[in-house]
């Protein structure tokens, strides 16, 4: 029987991309009640709003997904607000979860927390061997502080908080806003929009030589809910698919699957971001049996199809 059965579960960021899939996954767990507060009703940067939320809903388990996120451009334009908003949300939510006697807190970090030149594949024990890549360091460090707080609170108060490190996510319902989107939705939008307008080429930021790892969003939701059920240790855990792909190869695959046959121009004056990203995912399987299941091209095809049907 699921440990989540009969529990009151609060999911921050439940209206977001990943959150919507986590809510769907939780629906089958027999929870007593699931609450996904909207930021318009409860500002998680404000402690009084958090206290009001906890008093009204009385959560037993919290899955914290809410974040202010974006691609390289958005991170470079908003380093201060990305640091403050993400740090203050995490710090206050964990503190008041402890104060209100919440049974378990599931914190989701980010692969951006890893040092810029982490040996590949990234192992959890390498989280502190250097400084993160500069373009998204404020965001990565803000999320990483939840790990420090989780471990400190477990040591001092016996508070059950876990910390997960998801890799870059993609899938249907992703953010396709060119000002804030990550690489896969940004490339899909460029290819599909070029097809629609008859453009003969698209432009891609960077050299194309950087590598990334991507996890389909429904796989990520499965990992998070499974960890909420089964994992109760203070050590951080990578959540990924366990492979890396160069941006140039990614562009070629997305162009092929979307039907775009035009040229591709790389703007090397724009930053590549971290040179390589690929996680060691052994711990997630060892600790709670998670392994990604979605084939990468199948996931890309589903994401492209969703965008074609839902583009504005």
C-alpha positions as CSV (number, residue, x, y, z in Angstrom):
1,X,0.0,0.0,0.0
2,X,1.3,3.5,-0.8
3,X,2.6,5.5,2.1
4,X,0.8,8.5,0.6
5,X,-2.6,6.8,1.0
6,X,-4.8,8.8,3.3
7,X,-2.4,11.7,3.5
8,X,-3.0,15.5,3.0
9,X,-0.5,16.5,0.4
10,X,0.5,20.1,-0.6
11,X,2.1,20.5,-4.0
12,X,3.6,24.0,-4.6
13,X,3.9,24.8,-8.3
14,X,1.1,22.4,-9.0
15,X,-0.3,24.6,-11.8
16,X,3.1,24.5,-13.5
17,X,4.6,22.2,-16.2
18,X,6.1,19.5,-13.9
19,X,3.4,20.1,-11.2
20,X,0.5,19.2,-13.5
21,X,2.1,15.8,-14.1
22,X,2.9,15.3,-10.4
23,X,-0.8,16.0,-9.6
24,X,-1.9,13.4,-12.1
25,X,0.5,10.9,-10.7
26,X,-0.7,11.5,-7.1
27,X,-4.3,11.0,-8.2
28,X,-3.7,7.3,-8.2
29,X,-2.1,7.0,-4.8
30,X,-5.2,7.2,-2.6
31,X,-4.3,10.5,-1.0
32,X,-6.9,11.9,1.4
33,X,-6.6,15.4,-0.2
34,X,-4.2,17.1,-2.6
35,X,-3.9,20.9,-2.7
36,X,-2.0,22.9,-5.3
37,X,-2.2,26.6,-4.2
38,X,-2.0,29.3,-6.8
39,X,0.6,32.1,-6.5
40,X,-2.2,34.7,-6.9
41,X,-3.8,33.4,-3.6
42,X,-0.7,32.4,-1.6
43,X,2.6,34.3,-2.3
44,X,5.2,31.7,-1.1
45,X,7.8,34.5,-0.7
46,X,5.7,36.0,2.1
47,X,5.8,34.2,5.5
48,X,2.4,35.3,6.5
49,X,1.0,33.8,3.3
50,X,2.8,30.5,4.1
51,X,1.5,30.5,7.7
52,X,-2.1,31.1,6.4
53,X,-1.7,28.3,3.9
54,X,-0.5,25.8,6.5
55,X,-3.2,26.8,9.0
56,X,-5.9,26.4,6.4
57,X,-4.8,23.2,4.7
58,X,-2.8,21.4,7.5
59,X,-0.6,19.4,5.1
60,X,1.1,16.2,6.2
61,X,3.5,16.0,3.2
62,X,4.8,18.8,1.0
63,X,6.2,18.4,-2.5
64,X,7.9,21.7,-3.3
65,X,8.0,22.3,-7.1
66,X,7.4,26.0,-7.2
67,X,10.3,27.9,-8.8
68,X,11.1,31.0,-10.8
69,X,12.9,29.5,-13.8
70,X,14.1,30.2,-17.4
71,X,16.7,29.6,-20.0
72,X,20.2,31.1,-20.2
73,X,18.9,34.5,-21.4
74,X,16.3,34.8,-18.6
75,X,18.9,33.8,-16.0
76,X,21.3,36.4,-17.2
77,X,18.7,39.1,-17.2
78,X,17.3,38.3,-13.8
79,X,20.1,37.0,-11.5
80,X,18.9,38.9,-8.4
81,X,15.2,38.0,-8.6
82,X,16.0,34.4,-9.5
83,X,18.2,34.1,-6.5
84,X,15.9,35.9,-4.0
85,X,12.6,34.4,-5.1
86,X,13.8,30.8,-5.1
87,X,15.9,31.1,-2.0
88,X,13.2,32.8,0.2
89,X,10.5,30.3,-1.0
90,X,12.6,27.3,0.0
91,X,13.9,28.6,3.3
92,X,10.5,29.7,4.6
93,X,8.6,26.7,3.4
94,X,11.0,24.3,5.1
95,X,11.1,26.4,8.3
96,X,7.3,26.6,8.6
97,X,6.9,22.9,7.6
98,X,9.0,22.1,10.6
99,X,7.1,24.5,12.9
100,X,3.8,23.1,11.8
101,X,4.9,19.5,12.3
102,X,4.8,18.4,8.6
103,X,5.7,14.7,8.3
104,X,7.8,15.0,5.2
105,X,9.2,17.7,2.8
106,X,10.2,16.8,-0.7
107,X,12.5,19.5,-2.1
108,X,13.3,19.7,-5.8
109,X,16.6,21.3,-6.7
110,X,18.2,21.6,-10.1
111,X,21.1,20.3,-12.2
112,X,22.2,24.0,-12.3
113,X,23.4,23.5,-8.7
114,X,26.4,21.4,-9.9
115,X,29.8,23.0,-10.4
116,X,30.6,24.2,-13.9
117,X,33.3,21.6,-14.6
118,X,31.8,18.6,-12.7
119,X,33.3,15.3,-14.0
120,X,30.8,13.5,-16.3
121,X,28.6,11.7,-15.3
122,X,27.7,14.0,-12.4
123,X,27.7,12.1,-9.1
124,X,25.9,13.5,-6.1
125,X,29.1,13.6,-4.0
126,X,30.6,16.1,-6.5
127,X,28.0,18.8,-5.7
128,X,30.5,20.9,-3.7
129,X,33.7,20.5,-5.8
130,X,33.4,24.0,-7.4
131,X,31.2,27.0,-8.4
132,X,28.2,26.6,-10.7
133,X,28.2,27.8,-14.3
134,X,28.1,31.6,-14.1
135,X,25.0,32.3,-16.3
136,X,22.7,30.4,-13.9
137,X,24.7,30.2,-10.7
138,X,22.3,32.5,-8.6
139,X,19.4,30.2,-9.4
140,X,21.4,27.0,-8.9
141,X,22.8,28.2,-5.6
142,X,19.4,29.4,-4.3
143,X,17.9,25.9,-4.9
144,X,21.0,24.2,-3.5
145,X,20.5,26.0,-0.1
146,X,17.4,23.8,0.4
147,X,19.9,20.8,0.6
148,X,21.9,22.6,3.3
149,X,18.7,23.4,5.2
150,X,17.3,19.9,4.8
151,X,20.4,18.3,6.2
152,X,20.8,20.8,9.0
153,X,17.1,20.4,10.0
154,X,17.4,16.6,10.0
155,X,20.5,16.8,12.2
156,X,19.1,19.3,14.7
157,X,15.3,18.6,14.7
158,X,14.9,15.2,13.1
159,X,12.9,16.8,10.3
160,X,12.3,14.4,7.4
161,X,13.2,16.4,4.3
162,X,14.7,14.9,1.1
163,X,16.4,16.7,-1.8
164,X,16.1,15.6,-5.5
165,X,18.1,16.9,-8.4
166,X,16.1,16.7,-11.6
167,X,17.9,17.2,-14.9
168,X,16.5,19.4,-17.7
169,X,12.8,18.4,-18.3
170,X,10.8,18.5,-21.5
171,X,7.4,17.3,-22.7
172,X,3.8,18.4,-23.5
173,X,2.6,21.6,-21.7
174,X,6.2,22.9,-21.5
175,X,6.9,26.7,-21.5
176,X,7.3,27.8,-25.2
177,X,7.6,31.5,-24.4
178,X,10.9,32.5,-26.2
179,X,11.9,34.9,-23.4
180,X,11.9,32.3,-20.7
181,X,11.8,28.8,-22.3
182,X,14.5,26.2,-22.1
183,X,16.3,24.7,-25.1
184,X,13.9,22.0,-26.3
185,X,10.7,24.1,-26.3
186,X,12.7,27.0,-27.8
187,X,14.0,24.8,-30.6
188,X,10.6,23.2,-31.3
189,X,9.0,26.7,-31.5
190,X,11.7,27.9,-33.9
191,X,11.4,24.9,-36.2
192,X,7.6,24.8,-36.2
193,X,7.2,28.6,-36.6
194,X,9.7,28.6,-39.5
195,X,7.7,25.9,-41.2
196,X,4.5,27.9,-40.7
197,X,6.1,31.2,-42.0
198,X,8.1,29.6,-44.8
199,X,11.4,30.8,-43.3
200,X,14.4,29.1,-44.8
201,X,16.6,29.1,-41.7
202,X,16.6,29.3,-37.9
203,X,19.2,30.7,-35.5
204,X,20.5,28.8,-32.5
205,X,22.3,30.3,-29.5
206,X,25.9,29.1,-28.9
207,X,28.3,26.9,-30.8
208,X,26.1,23.7,-30.6
209,X,29.0,21.8,-29.0
210,X,27.7,21.9,-25.4
211,X,25.9,18.7,-24.3
212,X,22.8,18.3,-22.2
213,X,20.7,15.5,-20.7
214,X,16.9,15.5,-20.8
215,X,14.2,13.7,-18.9
216,X,10.6,13.4,-20.1
217,X,8.3,15.2,-17.7
218,X,6.0,12.2,-16.9
219,X,9.2,10.2,-15.9
220,X,10.2,13.0,-13.6
221,X,6.8,13.0,-12.0
222,X,7.0,9.3,-11.4
223,X,10.5,9.7,-9.8
224,X,9.3,12.5,-7.5
225,X,6.1,10.7,-6.3
226,X,8.1,7.5,-5.8
227,X,10.7,9.3,-3.7
228,X,8.0,10.9,-1.7
229,X,6.7,7.3,-0.9
230,X,9.9,5.5,-0.4
231,X,13.0,7.7,0.2
232,X,13.8,9.1,3.7
233,X,17.5,10.0,3.7
234,X,19.3,13.3,3.8
235,X,21.6,12.5,0.8
236,X,20.7,14.3,-2.4
237,X,19.6,12.1,-5.3
238,X,19.9,12.7,-9.1
239,X,16.8,12.3,-11.2
240,X,17.6,11.9,-14.9
241,X,17.7,9.7,-17.9
242,X,21.4,8.9,-17.8
243,X,22.5,10.0,-21.3
244,X,23.9,13.2,-22.9
245,X,23.4,14.7,-26.3
246,X,25.2,17.6,-28.0
247,X,23.0,20.6,-28.9
248,X,23.9,20.3,-32.6
249,X,22.6,16.7,-32.6
250,X,19.5,17.8,-30.7
251,X,18.8,20.5,-33.2
252,X,19.0,18.0,-36.1
253,X,16.6,15.6,-34.4
254,X,14.0,18.3,-33.6
255,X,14.3,19.7,-37.2
256,X,13.8,16.2,-38.6
257,X,10.8,15.3,-36.3
258,X,9.1,18.7,-36.9
259,X,9.6,18.6,-40.7
260,X,11.9,21.6,-40.9
261,X,14.4,21.3,-43.8
262,X,15.9,24.7,-43.8
263,X,19.3,25.9,-42.7
264,X,20.6,26.2,-39.1
265,X,22.8,29.2,-38.1
266,X,24.7,29.0,-34.8
267,X,25.4,32.3,-33.1
268,X,28.6,31.7,-31.2
269,X,28.6,35.2,-29.7
270,X,25.8,33.8,-27.4
271,X,26.9,31.7,-24.4
272,X,26.8,27.9,-24.4
273,X,26.2,27.7,-20.7
274,X,27.7,24.7,-18.9
275,X,30.0,22.7,-21.2
276,X,28.5,19.2,-20.5
277,X,25.6,17.8,-18.4
278,X,24.9,14.2,-17.7
279,X,23.9,12.6,-14.4
280,X,24.9,9.4,-12.7
281,X,21.4,8.0,-12.0
282,X,22.4,4.9,-10.1
283,X,21.4,6.1,-6.7
284,X,17.7,6.8,-7.7
285,X,17.4,3.1,-8.8
286,X,19.2,1.7,-5.8
287,X,17.3,3.8,-3.2
288,X,13.7,3.8,-4.7
289,X,13.8,1.8,-7.9
290,X,13.4,4.7,-10.4
291,X,14.6,4.4,-14.0
292,X,13.6,6.6,-16.9
293,X,11.4,4.8,-19.4
294,X,10.5,7.2,-22.2
295,X,12.5,6.9,-25.5
296,X,14.0,10.3,-26.3
297,X,12.7,10.6,-29.8
298,X,9.2,9.4,-28.7
299,X,9.2,12.1,-26.1
300,X,10.3,14.7,-28.5
301,X,7.6,13.6,-31.0
302,X,4.9,13.9,-28.3
303,X,6.2,17.4,-27.4
304,X,6.3,18.6,-31.0
305,X,2.8,17.2,-31.6
306,X,1.5,19.0,-28.5
307,X,3.0,22.3,-29.6
308,X,1.6,22.0,-33.1
309,X,-1.9,21.5,-31.7
310,X,-1.7,24.2,-29.0
311,X,0.5,26.9,-30.4
312,X,-0.8,30.4,-30.0
